[in-house]
């Protein structure tokens, strides 16, 4: 059974930092590109960052310089380090694993940026 389980979300003040984790199981993690998405209330889901199987990374423009995606294949885990958070970053953050036409999703973790 394929599972992606996100953790690390919570309430943080503007300017603060959080590190999200996503642990995968039930599939060969190292063969999949991993992507973080987010969806704010009333907004469409948007891509945050992606990391390929060879650790090539790409970021949405608004996240460049603030967010860092990384992966540890030994732990079947992808991370999203988020810094200098602002209220616009408030959203449910989802991780996704993809290989060609196959895609798996986690259930998401809530990040709220508020004073």
C-alpha positions in Angstrom: 0.0 0.0 0.0 1.4 3.3 -1.1 1.6 6.0 1.6 3.0 9.5 1.8 2.8 11.0 5.2 3.6 14.7 5.7 4.5 16.2 9.1 6.1 19.4 10.5 3.3 21.9 9.9 2.0 24.2 12.5 1.6 27.8 13.5 4.5 30.1 13.0 5.0 33.9 13.3 5.8 36.0 10.2 9.5 35.8 9.5 9.8 32.4 11.1 10.8 29.0 9.8 9.5 25.5 9.5 10.7 22.2 8.1 8.2 19.9 6.6 8.9 16.2 6.1 7.2 13.6 3.9 7.9 9.9 4.4 7.0 7.5 1.6 6.3 3.8 1.7 5.0 1.1 -0.5 6.9 2.2 -3.6 10.6 2.6 -4.6 11.1 6.1 -3.3 14.4 6.7 -5.1 12.9 6.2 -8.5 10.3 8.9 -8.1 10.5 12.7 -8.5 9.2 14.4 -5.4 7.2 17.6 -5.3 5.7 19.8 -2.7 2.4 21.6 -3.5 0.3 23.9 -1.5 -3.3 25.0 -1.4 -4.5 28.1 0.4 -8.1 28.5 1.5 -10.1 29.3 -1.6 -7.1 29.1 -3.9 -6.0 26.6 -6.4 -3.3 24.1 -5.6 0.1 25.4 -6.7 3.5 23.9 -7.1 6.1 24.9 -4.5 9.2 22.9 -5.3 10.3 19.7 -7.0 13.4 17.5 -6.7 14.3 14.9 -9.3 15.8 11.5 -8.8 19.2 13.0 -9.4 18.5 15.9 -7.0 17.8 18.5 -9.6 15.6 21.1 -8.0 13.1 23.7 -9.2 11.1 26.2 -7.3 8.1 28.5 -7.9 9.3 32.1 -8.3 7.8 33.3 -5.0 9.6 30.5 -3.1 13.1 30.9 -4.6 15.6 31.9 -1.9 13.2 31.2 0.9 12.4 27.5 0.5 14.8 24.5 0.1 13.7 21.0 -1.0 15.9 18.0 -0.3 15.6 14.3 -0.2 17.1 11.4 1.8 16.5 8.2 -0.2 17.8 6.1 2.7 15.0 7.4 4.8 12.4 7.6 2.0 11.9 11.2 3.0 11.6 14.5 1.2 12.0 17.7 3.1 10.9 21.3 2.6 12.8 23.9 4.6 10.9 27.1 4.7 12.3 30.4 5.9 11.1 34.0 6.2 7.6 32.9 6.1 4.8 35.3 5.6 1.0 35.1 5.9 0.7 34.4 2.1 2.4 31.1 2.8 -0.5 29.9 4.9 -1.8 26.8 3.2 -2.1 23.0 3.3 1.2 21.6 2.0 1.1 18.3 0.1 3.9 16.1 -1.0 3.6 14.1 -4.2 5.6 11.3 -5.8 5.6 11.0 -9.6 7.1 8.6 -12.1 6.0 9.0 -15.7 2.2 8.9 -15.6 2.0 7.6 -12.0 1.4 10.0 -9.2 0.8 9.6 -5.5 -0.4 12.2 -3.0 -0.1 12.7 0.7 -2.9 14.0 2.9 -1.3 17.3 3.6 -0.1 19.3 6.6 -1.4 22.7 7.6 1.0 25.6 7.8 -0.4 28.8 9.3 1.7 32.0 9.4 0.2 34.5 11.7 1.1 36.8 14.6 
